[in-house]
Amino acid sequence: MKSKLDPEGLGIILLGQFLQEFFPDQDSVIPDSFPVYHYNGLKQSNHNEKVSYVEGTALVMGFEDPMVRTDDTPVKRCLQTKWPYIELLWTTERSPSLN
């Protein structure tokens, strides 16, 4: 099985190939959007110094899709390390703070 999933012998098995081999009937489609929740327990980092969580929606877009360009906050830059073409739509007027 290892040689089938890693034919080059690099010691790397990609998730897509693994899932296709062991779970062929399941969809491995990345969702177009998913809910996100942000919580910052630092009182001074929250609006009116009231600690609470912020709810939003993450939109995962392909590189060919037009960009919504919601913001350029540290939260978004952090999530872009996993999803480079992500946009965040928060339910509040202010984007949450990481610090």
N, C-alpha and C positions, 0 to 999 in steps of 0.2 A: 504494500500500500504506500509506503514511504517513497519508493521509486516512481510510483504512478503519480503521486501528488507533488513530488519534487524531482522531475526528470533530469534537471541540470545538476542535481546533487549539491545544491547551495546551502542546504539546511534550512530552507525557507518554504513554508507551506502557506499559501495565500488563503485567506478566509473564504473567498468566493469558491475556490476549487474544493475546499474542505466541505463546505455546506452543500455544494452540488453533488459531491460523492456520497455523503452520509444522509442528507435530507433532500433528495431530489424532488419530492412532491411539495415542498414548502416554498412559498414565495420569499425571496430574499431582497425584495424591493425596498429601497430607502424611502421612507415617507416624505411627502412633499412639505409637510408641516407637522409640528408637535408642540405640546405645551411646555413652557419653561417657567420655573419658579426661582426667584432669587431672594435670598435672605441674608441680611447683613446685621449682625447683632451689635454693631457699634452705634451707640445712640447718636453721636455727632455726624454719622454718615447717612442718616435717614432724614427725610423731609419733616420739618418741625420737630426734629429729634424724637420722633415716635418710631420705635423699632417695630417693623412688620415685614412681611414678605411681599414681593411684587410679582404679579402674574403677567405672563406675556405669551406670545406665539412666535415660534421660530419657523421661518420659511427657508427651506433648503432649495436653492436654485441651481440649475446647471450653468456652466460658464457661457452658454449661448443664450440664456434667458436675459431679458432686460432686467436691470438691477433696480430695486426699489430704493436703495440707499437711505435706510432709516436713520442711521447714526454711525458714529465712529467712537464708541465708548470702550473702556477697558473690558467690560463684560463681553461685548461683541468680538473684540480682538482675541480674547481668550477662547471663545467658541470657534473662531475661525481657524484655530490650530487643528481642529478636527473636521470642520465643515467650512472650507474656504469661501464658499458662496452662500453664506447664511445671512439672513436679515432678521432683525428682531422687532416685533411690534408689541410694545408694553401697554398694559391697560391704564397706566398712569401717565400724567403729562411729563414727568421727569424720568429719565433712565436711571436705574439703580446704580449705586456706587460700589466699587470693590474695596475701597479703603475707608 
